[in-house]
Amino acid sequence: MKQIIPFISNSDNDTQTEWLNSLRQAMPNYRILPFAELTSHDKTESTVAIVANPSIAEVDQLPNLKWVQSLWAGVENLVKSELDMSVKIVKLTDERLSQTMVEAAIASTFYLHREIPVYRRQQIVGEWSQRPVALASERTVGVLGLGALGACVANQLATLNFNVFGWSRSVRSGEKGDNAPEVECFHGQNGLMEVLRRSEILIVLLPLTQETHGLLDTKKLSVLPKGASVINFARGPIVVEQDLLGLLDSDHLNHAVLDVFDHEPLEPSHAFWQHKQITVWPHIAAPTDKRSASRIVAINLDKYFVVGEIPRTIDREREY
């Protein structure tokens, strides 16, 4: 008899169906069932569940649950929820996700480095005006967050000859980061201020935690050099929206590329849409690929059921 794996999600029906089809195709040796189809016996026997924005009330109905496999790389909603502290959380770690994030970060960095927003505005009014061109080696980029995604981004930008500085919460051994060997790394509040002070382009790739919520407010964004730009590919609440708008309007900041927002989808009336110094992306910098994610979940479940190994879990106190 096949092992039953609960699938718990608050996504719309079409999205749930797509995920179920992908997961089942990747894991033919398991029975992946939505919560509504679980029997009382299924719920009692389940020690692991696959989740995507789940109802915690439904998760709580699995009394012997040991861990949940999230289908997202970001798990702040699970961490902040009332999920029983005994249940371990495994986030999705996918090399494909890292690659798409690297592509998005490189594209956006060059978009700002080569001043494409300026040329776009000139095109609208028919202005032919050439601006001086700087080399990548003459541009400094700061990367906040040196986890799997941030480290890949920082390293790749360094190989493209940008001057790259990284910042992470925890101390790194030596002058170079463990995850980002080509990048000079900083940590702590003093380190954060140093990276902000140097960054002409700032890329935000931090997890959303109590410590990072509202981290980039007027006080910290003002530390950036006049004319600096911001790329936020992490989570919206890390950057205080009104403070960012104020610094753009005052021309202290030049431009912002934003893929994440306090509330998504971004309301049609939001000031970001029409702001000439803001480029809006609809949360597509590094979307989860269902086929790739399903293969990774399959590997994680096989390891668990064959040798009892649970993948690396989130530190619930540190929130990542």
C-alpha positions as protocol buffer text, in pm:
chain_id: "A"
residue {
  index: 1
  type: MET
  ca { x: 0 y: 0 z: 0 }
}
residue {
  index: 2
  type: LYS
  ca { x: 131 y: 344 z: -95 }
}
residue {
  index: 3
  type: GLN
  ca { x: 226 y: 591 z: 178 }
}
residue {
  index: 4
  type: ILE
  ca { x: -31 y: 872 z: 202 }
}
residue {
  index: 5
  type: ILE
  ca { x: 105 y: 1226 z: 208 }
}
residue {
  index: 6
  type: PRO
  ca { x: -136 y: 1510 z: 295 }
}
residue {
  index: 7
  type: PHE
  ca { x: -130 y: 1818 z: 72 }
}
residue {
  index: 8
  type: ILE
  ca { x: -261 y: 2125 z: 255 }
}
residue {
  index: 9
  type: SER
  ca { x: -306 y: 2456 z: 76 }
}
residue {
  index: 10
  type: ASN
  ca { x: -530 y: 2761 z: 74 }
}
residue {
  index: 11
  type: SER
  ca { x: -453 y: 2831 z: -291 }
}
residue {
  index: 12
  type: ASP
  ca { x: -736 y: 2848 z: -543 }
}
residue {
  index: 13
  type: ASN
  ca { x: -869 y: 2521 z: -686 }
}
residue {
  index: 14
  type: ASP
  ca { x: -686 y: 2551 z: -1019 }
}
residue {
  index: 15
  type: THR
  ca { x: -352 y: 2610 z: -849 }
}
residue {
  index: 16
  type: GLN
  ca { x: -407 y: 2320 z: -610 }
}
residue {
  index: 17
  type: THR
  ca { x: -492 y: 2092 z: -901 }
}
residue {
  index: 18
  type: GLU
  ca { x: -175 y: 2195 z: -1085 }
}
residue {
  index: 19
  type: TRP
  ca { x: 36 y: 2125 z: -776 }
}
residue {
  index: 20
  type: LEU
  ca { x: -131 y: 1789 z: -713 }
}
residue {
  index: 21
  type: ASN
  ca { x: -72 y: 1681 z: -1073 }
}
residue {
  index: 22
  type: SER
  ca { x: 293 y: 1784 z: -1058 }
}
residue {
  index: 23
  type: LEU
  ca { x: 357 y: 1623 z: -718 }
}
residue {
  index: 24
  type: ARG
  ca { x: 184 y: 1299 z: -817 }
}
residue {
  index: 25
  type: GLN
  ca { x: 383 y: 1277 z: -1138 }
}
residue {
  index: 26
  type: ALA
  ca { x: 709 y: 1322 z: -948 }
}
residue {
  index: 27
  type: MET
  ca { x: 609 y: 1080 z: -669 }
}
residue {
  index: 28
  type: PRO
  ca { x: 420 y: 783 z: -817 }
}
residue {
  index: 29
  type: ASN
  ca { x: 511 y: 568 z: -516 }
}
residue {
  index: 30
  type: TYR
  ca { x: 312 y: 792 z: -280 }
}
residue {
  index: 31
  type: ARG
  ca { x: -53 y: 891 z: -261 }
}
residue {
  index: 32
  type: ILE
  ca { x: -67 y: 1270 z: -243 }
}
residue {
  index: 33
  type: LEU
  ca { x: -411 y: 1365 z: -111 }
}
residue {
  index: 34
  type: PRO
  ca { x: -568 y: 1704 z: -47 }
}
residue {
  index: 35
  type: PHE
  ca { x: -680 y: 1752 z: 311 }
}
residue {
  index: 36
  type: ALA
  ca { x: -1051 y: 1715 z: 223 }
}
residue {
  index: 37
  type: GLU
  ca { x: -990 y: 1358 z: 103 }
}
residue {
  index: 38
  type: LEU
  ca { x: -807 y: 1237 z: 414 }
}
residue {
  index: 39
  type: THR
  ca { x: -976 y: 982 z: 639 }
}
residue {
  index: 40
  type: SER
  ca { x: -940 y: 990 z: 1016 }
}
residue {
  index: 41
  type: HIS
  ca { x: -692 y: 705 z: 985 }
}
residue {
  index: 42
  type: ASP
  ca { x: -491 y: 896 z: 723 }
}
residue {
  index: 43
  type: LYS
  ca { x: -469 y: 1197 z: 953 }
}
residue {
  index: 44
  type: THR
  ca { x: -351 y: 988 z: 1246 }
}
residue {
  index: 45
  type: GLU
  ca { x: -87 y: 803 z: 1042 }
}
residue {
  index: 46
  type: SER
  ca { x: 62 y: 1111 z: 875 }
}
residue {
  index: 47
  type: THR
  ca { x: 402 y: 1224 z: 1002 }
}
residue {
  index: 48
  type: VAL
  ca { x: 482 y: 1462 z: 716 }
}
residue {
  index: 49
  type: ALA
  ca { x: 271 y: 1696 z: 501 }
}
residue {
  index: 50
  type: ILE
  ca { x: 333 y: 1905 z: 193 }
}
residue {
  index: 51
  type: VAL
  ca { x: 206 y: 2260 z: 246 }
}
residue {
  index: 52
  type: ALA
  ca { x: 155 y: 2581 z: 49 }
}
residue {
  index: 53
  type: ASN
  ca { x: -7 y: 2865 z: 246 }
}
residue {
  index: 54
  type: PRO
  ca { x: -188 y: 2606 z: 455 }
}
residue {
  index: 55
  type: SER
  ca { x: -472 y: 2638 z: 699 }
}
residue {
  index: 56
  type: ILE
  ca { x: -307 y: 2584 z: 1038 }
}
residue {
  index: 57
  type: ALA
  ca { x: -639 y: 2452 z: 1167 }
}
residue {
  index: 58
  type: GLU
  ca { x: -610 y: 2171 z: 913 }
}
residue {
  index: 59
  type: VAL
  ca { x: -244 y: 2106 z: 992 }
}
residue {
  index: 60
  type: ASP
  ca { x: -337 y: 2080 z: 1359 }
}
residue {
  index: 61
  type: GLN
  ca { x: -564 y: 1788 z: 1273 }
}
residue {
  index: 62
  type: LEU
  ca { x: -259 y: 1572 z: 1201 }
}
residue {
  index: 63
  type: PRO
  ca { x: -176 y: 1466 z: 1560 }
}
residue {
  index: 64
  type: ASN
  ca { x: 147 y: 1279 z: 1481 }
}
residue {
  index: 65
  type: LEU
  ca { x: 294 y: 1528 z: 1239 }
}
residue {
  index: 66
  type: LYS
  ca { x: 674 y: 1565 z: 1268 }
}
residue {
  index: 67
  type: TRP
  ca { x: 751 y: 1805 z: 984 }
}
residue {
  index: 68
  type: VAL
  ca { x: 606 y: 1996 z: 693 }
}
residue {
  index: 69
  type: GLN
  ca { x: 761 y: 2045 z: 352 }
}
residue {
  index: 70
  type: SER
  ca { x: 684 y: 2394 z: 226 }
}
residue {
  index: 71
  type: LEU
  ca { x: 658 y: 2453 z: -147 }
}
residue {
  index: 72
  type: TRP
  ca { x: 796 y: 2805 z: -104 }
}
residue {
  index: 73
  type: ALA
  ca { x: 1146 y: 2932 z: -31 }
}
residue {
  index: 74
  type: GLY
  ca { x: 994 y: 3195 z: 199 }
}
residue {
  index: 75
  type: VAL
  ca { x: 830 y: 3048 z: 508 }
}
residue {
  index: 76
  type: GLU
  ca { x: 766 y: 3356 z: 723 }
}
residue {
  index: 77
  type: ASN
  ca { x: 389 y: 3293 z: 728 }
}
residue {
  index: 78
  type: LEU
  ca { x: 443 y: 2944 z: 866 }
}
residue {
  index: 79
  type: VAL
  ca { x: 699 y: 3064 z: 1120 }
}
residue {
  index: 80
  type: LYS
  ca { x: 466 y: 3339 z: 1244 }
}
residue {
  index: 81
  type: SER
  ca { x: 162 y: 3112 z: 1253 }
}
residue {
  index: 82
  type: GLU
  ca { x: 33 y: 2915 z: 1551 }
}
residue {
  index: 83
  type: LEU
  ca { x: 181 y: 2595 z: 1412 }
}
residue {
  index: 84
  type: ASP
  ca { x: 279 y: 2366 z: 1698 }
}
residue {
  index: 85
  type: MET
  ca { x: 644 y: 2431 z: 1791 }
}
residue {
  index: 86
  type: SER
  ca { x: 716 y: 2058 z: 1781 }
}
residue {
  index: 87
  type: VAL
  ca { x: 650 y: 2051 z: 1406 }
}
residue {
  index: 88
  type: LYS
  ca { x: 964 y: 2117 z: 1204 }
}
residue {
  index: 89
  type: ILE
  ca { x: 949 y: 2337 z: 893 }
}
residue {
  index: 90
  type: VAL
  ca { x: 1146 y: 2260 z: 578 }
}
residue {
  index: 91
  type: LYS
  ca { x: 1158 y: 2531 z: 314 }
}
residue {
  index: 92
  type: LEU
  ca { x: 1204 y: 2466 z: -55 }
}
residue {
  index: 93
  type: THR
  ca { x: 1569 y: 2488 z: -159 }
}
residue {
  index: 94
  type: ASP
  ca { x: 1592 y: 2470 z: -537 }
}
residue {
  index: 95
  type: GLU
  ca { x: 1897 y: 2545 z: -754 }
}
residue {
  index: 96
  type: ARG
  ca { x: 1660 y: 2648 z: -1032 }
}
residue {
  index: 97
  type: LEU
  ca { x: 1519 y: 2913 z: -799 }
}
residue {
  index: 98
  type: SER
  ca { x: 1869 y: 3041 z: -733 }
}
residue {
  index: 99
  type: GLN
  ca { x: 1943 y: 3061 z: -1105 }
}
residue {
  index: 100
  type: THR
  ca { x: 1626 y: 3256 z: -1186 }
}
residue {
  index: 101
  type: MET
  ca { x: 1698 y: 3493 z: -899 }
}
residue {
  index: 102
  type: VAL
  ca { x: 2052 y: 3547 z: -1024 }
}
residue {
  index: 103
  type: GLU
  ca { x: 1917 y: 3625 z: -1372 }
}
residue {
  index: 104
  type: ALA
  ca { x: 1665 y: 3874 z: -1231 }
}
residue {
  index: 105
  type: ALA
  ca { x: 1927 y: 4042 z: -1013 }
}
residue {
  index: 106
  type: ILE
  ca { x: 2179 y: 4071 z: -1296 }
}
residue {
  index: 107
  type: ALA
  ca { x: 1914 y: 4207 z: -1533 }
}
residue {
  index: 108
  type: SER
  ca { x: 1798 y: 4467 z: -1280 }
}
residue {
  index: 109
  type: THR
  ca { x: 2151 y: 4566 z: -1182 }
}
residue {
  index: 110
  type: PHE
  ca { x: 2248 y: 4635 z: -1542 }
}
residue {
  index: 111
  type: TYR
  ca { x: 1911 y: 4808 z: -1598 }
}
residue {
  index: 112
  type: LEU
  ca { x: 2010 y: 5056 z: -1327 }
}
residue {
  index: 113
  type: HIS
  ca { x: 2383 y: 5059 z: -1400 }
}
residue {
  index: 114
  type: ARG
  ca { x: 2327 y: 5155 z: -1765 }
}
residue {
  index: 115
  type: GLU
  ca { x: 2054 y: 5406 z: -1664 }
}
residue {
  index: 116
  type: ILE
  ca { x: 1779 y: 5247 z: -1873 }
}
residue {
  index: 117
  type: PRO
  ca { x: 1501 y: 5421 z: -1673 }
}
residue {
  index: 118
  type: VAL
  ca { x: 1648 y: 5757 z: -1781 }
}
residue {
  index: 119
  type: TYR
  ca { x: 1657 y: 5657 z: -2146 }
}
residue {
  index: 120
  type: ARG
  ca { x: 1302 y: 5526 z: -2121 }
}
residue {
  index: 121
  type: ARG
  ca { x: 1183 y: 5865 z: -1995 }
}
residue {
  index: 122
  type: GLN
  ca { x: 1377 y: 6037 z: -2272 }
}
residue {
  index: 123
  type: GLN
  ca { x: 1213 y: 5812 z: -2531 }
}
residue {
  index: 124
  type: ILE
  ca { x: 866 y: 5910 z: -2413 }
}
residue {
  index: 125
  type: VAL
  ca { x: 936 y: 6280 z: -2482 }
}
residue {
  index: 126
  type: GLY
  ca { x: 1157 y: 6224 z: -2787 }
}
residue {
  index: 127
  type: GLU
  ca { x: 1478 y: 6344 z: -2624 }
}
residue {
  index: 128
  type: TRP
  ca { x: 1809 y: 6232 z: -2780 }
}
residue {
  index: 129
  type: SER
  ca { x: 2066 y: 6271 z: -2505 }
}
residue {
  index: 130
  type: GLN
  ca { x: 2363 y: 6047 z: -2436 }
}
residue {
  index: 131
  type: ARG
  ca { x: 2487 y: 5997 z: -2081 }
}
residue {
  index: 132
  type: PRO
  ca { x: 2837 y: 5899 z: -1966 }
}
residue {
  index: 133
  type: VAL
  ca { x: 2890 y: 5523 z: -1943 }
}
residue {
  index: 134
  type: ALA
  ca { x: 3052 y: 5375 z: -1631 }
}
residue {
  index: 135
  type: LEU
  ca { x: 3219 y: 5035 z: -1619 }
}
residue {
  index: 136
  type: ALA
  ca { x: 3090 y: 4765 z: -1386 }
}
residue {
  index: 137
  type: SER
  ca { x: 3418 y: 4791 z: -1198 }
}
residue {
  index: 138
  type: GLU
  ca { x: 3328 y: 5152 z: -1120 }
}
residue {
  index: 139
  type: ARG
  ca { x: 2992 y: 5060 z: -964 }
}
residue {
  index: 140
  type: THR
  ca { x: 2941 y: 4933 z: -608 }
}
residue {
  index: 141
  type: VAL
  ca { x: 2659 y: 4692 z: -531 }
}
residue {
  index: 142
  type: GLY
  ca { x: 2547 y: 4592 z: -183 }
}
residue {
  index: 143
  type: VAL
  ca { x: 2362 y: 4265 z: -122 }
}
residue {
  index: 144
  type: LEU
  ca { x: 2162 y: 4234 z: 201 }
}
residue {
  index: 145
  type: GLY
  ca { x: 2117 y: 3869 z: 285 }
}
residue {
  index: 146
  type: LEU
  ca { x: 2374 y: 3599 z: 209 }
}
residue {
  index: 147
  type: GLY
  ca { x: 2165 y: 3286 z: 224 }
}
residue {
  index: 148
  type: ALA
  ca { x: 2140 y: 3049 z: -73 }
}
residue {
  index: 149
  type: LEU
  ca { x: 1988 y: 3312 z: -303 }
}
residue {
  index: 150
  type: GLY
  ca { x: 2185 y: 3614 z: -183 }
}
residue {
  index: 151
  type: ALA
  ca { x: 2520 y: 3438 z: -196 }
}
residue {
  index: 152
  type: CYS
  ca { x: 2461 y: 3325 z: -555 }
}
residue {
  index: 153
  type: VAL
  ca { x: 2363 y: 3676 z: -658 }
}
residue {
  index: 154
  type: ALA
  ca { x: 2661 y: 3836 z: -484 }
}
residue {
  index: 155
  type: ASN
  ca { x: 2910 y: 3591 z: -633 }
}
residue {
  index: 156
  type: GLN
  ca { x: 2776 y: 3626 z: -987 }
}
residue {
  index: 157
  type: LEU
  ca { x: 2779 y: 4005 z: -974 }
}
residue {
  index: 158
  type: ALA
  ca { x: 3138 y: 3991 z: -852 }
}
residue {
  index: 159
  type: THR
  ca { x: 3235 y: 3777 z: -1151 }
}
residue {
  index: 160
  type: LEU
  ca { x: 3086 y: 4051 z: -1373 }
}
residue {
  index: 161
  type: ASN
  ca { x: 3338 y: 4295 z: -1220 }
}
residue {
  index: 162
  type: PHE
  ca { x: 3100 y: 4491 z: -998 }
}
residue {
  index: 163
  type: ASN
  ca { x: 3239 y: 4592 z: -660 }
}
residue {
  index: 164
  type: VAL
  ca { x: 3017 y: 4382 z: -434 }
}
residue {
  index: 165
  type: PHE
  ca { x: 2971 y: 4399 z: -57 }
}
residue {
  index: 166
  type: GLY
  ca { x: 2747 y: 4159 z: 132 }
}
residue {
  index: 167
  type: TRP
  ca { x: 2571 y: 4178 z: 466 }
}
residue {
  index: 168
  type: SER
  ca { x: 2427 y: 3902 z: 680 }
}
residue {
  index: 169
  type: ARG
  ca { x: 2300 y: 3881 z: 1033 }
}
residue {
  index: 170
  type: SER
  ca { x: 2559 y: 3627 z: 1152 }
}
residue {
  index: 171
  type: VAL
  ca { x: 2934 y: 3673 z: 1149 }
}
residue {
  index: 172
  type: ARG
  ca { x: 3130 y: 3514 z: 867 }
}
residue {
  index: 173
  type: SER
  ca { x: 3477 y: 3368 z: 911 }
}
residue {
  index: 174
  type: GLY
  ca { x: 3757 y: 3575 z: 760 }
}
residue {
  index: 175
  type: GLU
  ca { x: 3718 y: 3874 z: 534 }
}
residue {
  index: 176
  type: LYS
  ca { x: 3526 y: 3679 z: 271 }
}
residue {
  index: 177
  type: GLY
  ca { x: 3187 y: 3519 z: 329 }
}
residue {
  index: 178
  type: ASP
  ca { x: 3160 y: 3141 z: 363 }
}
residue {
  index: 179
  type: ASN
  ca { x: 2876 y: 3138 z: 107 }
}
residue {
  index: 180
  type: ALA
  ca { x: 3016 y: 3423 z: -101 }
}
residue {
  index: 181
  type: PRO
  ca { x: 3394 y: 3377 z: -124 }
}
residue {
  index: 182
  type: GLU
  ca { x: 3436 y: 3649 z: -387 }
}
residue {
  index: 183
  type: VAL
  ca { x: 3262 y: 3914 z: -179 }
}
residue {
  index: 184
  type: GLU
  ca { x: 3371 y: 4120 z: 121 }
}
residue {
  index: 185
  type: CYS
  ca { x: 3108 y: 4056 z: 387 }
}
residue {
  index: 186
  type: PHE
  ca { x: 2984 y: 4247 z: 690 }
}
residue {
  index: 187
  type: HIS
  ca { x: 2752 y: 4167 z: 976 }
}
residue {
  index: 188
  type: GLY
  ca { x: 2569 y: 4339 z: 1263 }
}
residue {
  index: 189
  type: GLN
  ca { x: 2436 y: 4694 z: 1274 }
}
residue {
  index: 190
  type: ASN
  ca { x: 2774 y: 4857 z: 1214 }
}
residue {
  index: 191
  type: GLY
  ca { x: 2830 y: 4631 z: 917 }
}
residue {
  index: 192
  type: LEU
  ca { x: 2486 y: 4713 z: 779 }
}
residue {
  index: 193
  type: MET
  ca { x: 2557 y: 5084 z: 794 }
}
residue {
  index: 194
  type: GLU
  ca { x: 2891 y: 5031 z: 620 }
}
residue {
  index: 195
  type: VAL
  ca { x: 2731 y: 4839 z: 333 }
}
residue {
  index: 196
  type: LEU
  ca { x: 2456 y: 5100 z: 299 }
}
residue {
  index: 197
  type: ARG
  ca { x: 2710 y: 5382 z: 298 }
}
residue {
  index: 198
  type: ARG
  ca { x: 2899 y: 5225 z: 7 }
}
residue {
  index: 199
  type: SER
  ca { x: 2614 y: 5090 z: -207 }
}
residue {
  index: 200
  type: GLU
  ca { x: 2521 y: 5270 z: -527 }
}
residue {
  index: 201
  type: ILE
  ca { x: 2283 y: 4983 z: -600 }
}
residue {
  index: 202
  type: LEU
  ca { x: 2133 y: 4797 z: -305 }
}
residue {
  index: 203
  type: ILE
  ca { x: 1981 y: 4450 z: -355 }
}
residue {
  index: 204
  type: VAL
  ca { x: 1755 y: 4324 z: -75 }
}
residue {
  index: 205
  type: LEU
  ca { x: 1741 y: 3944 z: -38 }
}
residue {
  index: 206
  type: LEU
  ca { x: 1675 y: 3908 z: 335 }
}
residue {
  index: 207
  type: PRO
  ca { x: 1418 y: 3679 z: 496 }
}
residue {
  index: 208
  type: LEU
  ca { x: 1124 y: 3856 z: 657 }
}
residue {
  index: 209
  type: THR
  ca { x: 1158 y: 3829 z: 1035 }
}
residue {
  index: 210
  type: GLN
  ca { x: 1076 y: 4045 z: 1335 }
}
residue {
  index: 211
  type: GLU
  ca { x: 1422 y: 4198 z: 1301 }
}
residue {
  index: 212
  type: THR
  ca { x: 1397 y: 4274 z: 928 }
}
residue {
  index: 213
  type: HIS
  ca { x: 1037 y: 4398 z: 924 }
}
residue {
  index: 214
  type: GLY
  ca { x: 1066 y: 4771 z: 850 }
}
residue {
  index: 215
  type: LEU
  ca { x: 1446 y: 4746 z: 852 }
}
residue {
  index: 216
  type: LEU
  ca { x: 1494 y: 4984 z: 561 }
}
residue {
  index: 217
  type: ASP
  ca { x: 1324 y: 5302 z: 678 }
}
residue {
  index: 218
  type: THR
  ca { x: 1411 y: 5667 z: 616 }
}
residue {
  index: 219
  type: LYS
  ca { x: 1700 y: 5657 z: 864 }
}
residue {
  index: 220
  type: LYS
  ca { x: 1873 y: 5362 z: 697 }
}
residue {
  index: 221
  type: LEU
  ca { x: 1784 y: 5439 z: 336 }
}
residue {
  index: 222
  type: SER
  ca { x: 1923 y: 5789 z: 386 }
}
residue {
  index: 223
  type: VAL
  ca { x: 2263 y: 5634 z: 455 }
}
residue {
  index: 224
  type: LEU
  ca { x: 2278 y: 5525 z: 91 }
}
residue {
  index: 225
  type: PRO
  ca { x: 2475 y: 5767 z: -130 }
}
residue {
  index: 226
  type: LYS
  ca { x: 2271 y: 6036 z: -303 }
}
residue {
  index: 227
  type: GLY
  ca { x: 2155 y: 5895 z: -637 }
}
residue {
  index: 228
  type: ALA
  ca { x: 2162 y: 5533 z: -522 }
}
residue {
  index: 229
  type: SER
  ca { x: 1898 y: 5282 z: -631 }
}
residue {
  index: 230
  type: VAL
  ca { x: 1722 y: 4995 z: -453 }
}
residue {
  index: 231
  type: ILE
  ca { x: 1619 y: 4650 z: -576 }
}
residue {
  index: 232
  type: ASN
  ca { x: 1383 y: 4460 z: -345 }
}
residue {
  index: 233
  type: PHE
  ca { x: 1342 y: 4092 z: -437 }
}
residue {
  index: 234
  type: ALA
  ca { x: 1288 y: 3975 z: -77 }
}
residue {
  index: 235
  type: ARG
  ca { x: 962 y: 4073 z: 96 }
}
residue {
  index: 236
  type: GLY
  ca { x: 772 y: 4401 z: 78 }
}
residue {
  index: 237
  type: PRO
  ca { x: 756 y: 4488 z: 451 }
}
residue {
  index: 238
  type: ILE
  ca { x: 1136 y: 4495 z: 478 }
}
residue {
  index: 239
  type: VAL
  ca { x: 1131 y: 4831 z: 298 }
}
residue {
  index: 240
  type: VAL
  ca { x: 898 y: 5095 z: 444 }
}
residue {
  index: 241
  type: GLU
  ca { x: 694 y: 5203 z: 143 }
}
residue {
  index: 242
  type: GLN
  ca { x: 623 y: 5563 z: 241 }
}
residue {
  index: 243
  type: ASP
  ca { x: 984 y: 5620 z: 345 }
}
residue {
  index: 244
  type: LEU
  ca { x: 1105 y: 5488 z: 10 }
}
residue {
  index: 245
  type: LEU
  ca { x: 862 y: 5715 z: -174 }
}
residue {
  index: 246
  type: GLY
  ca { x: 978 y: 6016 z: 27 }
}
residue {
  index: 247
  type: LEU
  ca { x: 1343 y: 5958 z: -59 }
}
residue {
  index: 248
  type: LEU
  ca { x: 1263 y: 5907 z: -427 }
}
residue {
  index: 249
  type: ASP
  ca { x: 1053 y: 6223 z: -437 }
}
residue {
  index: 250
  type: SER
  ca { x: 1334 y: 6420 z: -272 }
}
residue {
  index: 251
  type: ASP
  ca { x: 1579 y: 6277 z: -528 }
}
residue {
  index: 252
  type: HIS
  ca { x: 1803 y: 6133 z: -259 }
}
residue {
  index: 253
  type: LEU
  ca { x: 1733 y: 5797 z: -424 }
}
residue {
  index: 254
  type: ASN
  ca { x: 1732 y: 5764 z: -800 }
}
residue {
  index: 255
  type: HIS
  ca { x: 1522 y: 5454 z: -873 }
}
residue {
  index: 256
  type: ALA
  ca { x: 1368 y: 5142 z: -720 }
}
residue {
  index: 257
  type: VAL
  ca { x: 1298 y: 4806 z: -882 }
}
residue {
  index: 258
  type: LEU
  ca { x: 1031 y: 4637 z: -671 }
}
residue {
  index: 259
  type: ASP
  ca { x: 908 y: 4280 z: -710 }
}
residue {
  index: 260
  type: VAL
  ca { x: 748 y: 4241 z: -366 }
}
residue {
  index: 261
  type: PHE
  ca { x: 501 y: 4457 z: -173 }
}
residue {
  index: 262
  type: ASP
  ca { x: 322 y: 4491 z: 160 }
}
residue {
  index: 263
  type: HIS
  ca { x: 0 y: 4368 z: -1 }
}
residue {
  index: 264
  type: GLU
  ca { x: -12 y: 4156 z: -314 }
}
residue {
  index: 265
  type: PRO
  ca { x: -134 y: 4188 z: -577 }
}
residue {
  index: 266
  type: LEU
  ca { x: -46 y: 4558 z: -571 }
}
residue {
  index: 267
  type: GLU
  ca { x: -362 y: 4767 z: -571 }
}
residue {
  index: 268
  type: PRO
  ca { x: -427 y: 4949 z: -905 }
}
residue {
  index: 269
  type: SER
  ca { x: -447 y: 5280 z: -716 }
}
residue {
  index: 270
  type: HIS
  ca { x: -109 y: 5237 z: -545 }
}
residue {
  index: 271
  type: ALA
  ca { x: 139 y: 5522 z: -597 }
}
residue {
  index: 272
  type: PHE
  ca { x: 409 y: 5282 z: -714 }
}
residue {
  index: 273
  type: TRP
  ca { x: 238 y: 5211 z: -1046 }
}
residue {
  index: 274
  type: GLN
  ca { x: 266 y: 5560 z: -1191 }
}
residue {
  index: 275
  type: HIS
  ca { x: 585 y: 5675 z: -1019 }
}
residue {
  index: 276
  type: LYS
  ca { x: 849 y: 5762 z: -1279 }
}
residue {
  index: 277
  type: GLN
  ca { x: 1130 y: 5642 z: -1051 }
}
residue {
  index: 278
  type: ILE
  ca { x: 983 y: 5301 z: -973 }
}
residue {
  index: 279
  type: THR
  ca { x: 979 y: 4985 z: -1183 }
}
residue {
  index: 280
  type: VAL
  ca { x: 709 y: 4740 z: -1070 }
}
residue {
  index: 281
  type: TRP
  ca { x: 740 y: 4364 z: -1119 }
}
residue {
  index: 282
  type: PRO
  ca { x: 448 y: 4134 z: -1027 }
}
residue {
  index: 283
  type: HIS
  ca { x: 646 y: 3903 z: -793 }
}
residue {
  index: 284
  type: ILE
  ca { x: 821 y: 3720 z: -1075 }
}
residue {
  index: 285
  type: ALA
  ca { x: 1192 y: 3758 z: -990 }
}
residue {
  index: 286
  type: ALA
  ca { x: 1219 y: 3392 z: -888 }
}
residue {
  index: 287
  type: PRO
  ca { x: 887 y: 3207 z: -919 }
}
residue {
  index: 288
  type: THR
  ca { x: 865 y: 2848 z: -797 }
}
residue {
  index: 289
  type: ASP
  ca { x: 882 y: 2597 z: -1081 }
}
residue {
  index: 290
  type: LYS
  ca { x: 630 y: 2322 z: -1003 }
}
residue {
  index: 291
  type: ARG
  ca { x: 815 y: 2043 z: -1182 }
}
residue {
  index: 292
  type: SER
  ca { x: 1152 y: 2124 z: -1029 }
}
residue {
  index: 293
  type: ALA
  ca { x: 1003 y: 2177 z: -683 }
}
residue {
  index: 294
  type: SER
  ca { x: 813 y: 1850 z: -701 }
}
residue {
  index: 295
  type: ARG
  ca { x: 1132 y: 1657 z: -783 }
}
residue {
  index: 296
  type: ILE
  ca { x: 1305 y: 1812 z: -481 }
}
residue {
  index: 297
  type: VAL
  ca { x: 1013 y: 1727 z: -252 }
}
residue {
  index: 298
  type: ALA
  ca { x: 1024 y: 1370 z: -386 }
}
residue {
  index: 299
  type: ILE
  ca { x: 1393 y: 1341 z: -293 }
}
residue {
  index: 300
  type: ASN
  ca { x: 1327 y: 1480 z: 55 }
}
residue {
  index: 301
  type: LEU
  ca { x: 1041 y: 1238 z: 118 }
}
residue {
  index: 302
  type: ASP
  ca { x: 1239 y: 939 z: -7 }
}
residue {
  index: 303
  type: LYS
  ca { x: 1524 y: 1020 z: 231 }
}
residue {
  index: 304
  type: TYR
  ca { x: 1279 y: 1052 z: 517 }
}
residue {
  index: 305
  type: PHE
  ca { x: 1091 y: 729 z: 460 }
}
residue {
  index: 306
  type: VAL
  ca { x: 1397 y: 522 z: 365 }
}
residue {
  index: 307
  type: VAL
  ca { x: 1656 y: 637 z: 621 }
}
residue {
  index: 308
  type: GLY
  ca { x: 1456 y: 861 z: 855 }
}
residue {
  index: 309
  type: GLU
  ca { x: 1639 y: 1179 z: 751 }
}
residue {
  index: 310
  type: ILE
  ca { x: 1452 y: 1509 z: 777 }
}
residue {
  index: 311
  type: PRO
  ca { x: 1605 y: 1784 z: 556 }
}
residue {
  index: 312
  type: ARG
  ca { x: 1753 y: 2097 z: 710 }
}
residue {
  index: 313
  type: THR
  ca { x: 1480 y: 2273 z: 906 }
}
residue {
  index: 314
  type: ILE
  ca { x: 1403 y: 2633 z: 990 }
}
residue {
  index: 315
  type: ASP
  ca { x: 1520 y: 2773 z: 1324 }
}
residue {
  index: 316
  type: ARG
  ca { x: 1181 y: 2877 z: 1461 }
}
residue {
  index: 317
  type: GLU
  ca { x: 1338 y: 3131 z: 1701 }
}
residue {
  index: 318
  type: ARG
  ca { x: 1559 y: 3296 z: 1439 }
}
residue {
  index: 319
  type: GLU
  ca { x: 1273 y: 3269 z: 1185 }
}
residue {
  index: 320
  type: TYR
  ca { x: 1492 y: 3133 z: 905 }
}
